[in-house]
Amino acid sequence: MNRIIPLGLCLTVALAGCAGGGDRPQSAAGIAGRTLQVTAANGQVSTLSFGSDGGVRASFNGRDVSGRWAMEKQRLCFTWGGSFRECWPYATPIRRGETRSITSDRGNVVKVRG
């Protein structure tokens, strides 16, 4: 099976490896129900929509991909395709209209707009 996971989409916050269940940290409350725009270093733009149930949907180039998100030690972690996991620093919520440049634990750099 050929899975295409764009670099910008790898703002991968998910429950598979990141969350062990239980209560979510306070900062998670600021992301549930939100939509963020992510721009990869190559210019590709993805839209991430965060569900309150830990689900995340990424839209890019007319495609949608579903995954899981979770908070872990001030990091926003994603799991895509059941096993691909990547975490991003997220000590404070991204405010609406704010843009941040962040680097994942895999070395990927993106700009995130709230």
C-alpha positions in Angstrom: 0.0 0.0 0.0 1.4 3.4 -1.0 0.9 6.0 1.7 1.8 9.6 0.9 2.3 11.7 4.0 3.4 15.2 3.1 6.0 16.9 5.2 3.7 19.6 6.4 1.1 17.1 7.3 3.6 15.5 9.7 2.6 17.9 12.3 1.5 14.6 13.7 -0.3 14.7 16.9 -1.9 11.5 17.7 -3.1 9.0 20.4 -1.4 5.8 19.2 1.9 6.4 20.8 1.5 9.8 22.5 -1.5 9.4 24.7 -2.1 6.7 27.2 -5.6 7.8 27.9 -6.7 9.6 31.0 -7.0 13.3 31.4 -5.4 15.6 28.9 -3.1 18.5 30.0 -4.6 22.0 30.2 -2.9 23.0 26.8 -4.9 20.2 25.0 -8.1 22.1 25.7 -6.8 24.9 23.4 -6.5 22.6 20.4 -9.6 20.5 20.5 -12.2 21.8 18.0 -9.6 24.1 16.3 -8.4 24.2 12.7 -4.7 25.1 12.0 -3.0 25.9 8.7 0.4 24.3 8.2 2.9 25.3 5.6 5.8 23.0 4.9 9.3 24.1 3.9 8.4 23.2 0.3 5.4 25.6 0.4 2.7 22.9 0.5 -0.2 24.0 2.6 -2.3 21.6 4.8 -5.3 22.3 7.0 -5.5 20.3 10.2 -8.9 20.0 12.0 -8.7 18.7 15.6 -11.6 16.7 17.1 -12.3 16.6 20.8 -12.1 12.8 20.7 -8.4 12.8 19.7 -9.0 12.5 16.0 -7.4 14.8 13.4 -8.1 15.3 9.7 -5.6 16.8 7.4 -6.6 18.3 4.0 -4.1 19.0 1.3 -4.2 19.0 -2.5 -7.8 17.9 -2.6 -7.1 14.9 -0.3 -8.1 14.1 3.3 -6.1 11.9 5.7 -7.2 10.9 9.2 -5.1 10.3 12.2 -4.9 10.7 15.9 -3.5 13.6 18.1 -2.5 13.8 21.8 -0.5 16.0 24.1 2.7 14.6 25.7 5.0 16.7 27.9 4.3 20.0 26.2 4.4 18.4 22.8 1.7 17.9 20.2 2.0 14.4 18.8 0.4 12.9 15.8 0.0 9.3 14.6 -0.9 8.8 10.9 -1.6 5.5 9.2 -1.5 3.7 12.6 2.2 3.8 13.2 3.9 7.0 11.8 4.4 9.3 14.8 5.9 12.7 15.0 5.8 15.3 17.9 6.0 19.1 17.8 6.7 21.5 20.7 3.5 23.0 22.0 4.1 24.5 25.4 1.5 27.3 24.8 -1.6 27.3 22.6 -1.3 29.0 19.2 -3.7 32.0 19.2 -6.0 32.7 16.3 -4.1 34.8 13.7 -0.7 33.9 15.2 2.0 32.2 13.0 4.8 30.1 14.5 7.8 28.3 12.9 8.3 25.0 14.7 10.6 22.0 14.3 9.5 18.4 15.0 11.4 15.7 16.8 12.2 14.3 13.3 13.7 17.6 12.2 10.9 18.8 10.0 10.2 22.5 10.0 6.8 24.0 9.3 4.9 27.3 9.8 1.7 27.0 11.7 -1.1 29.6 11.7 -3.9 29.6 14.2 
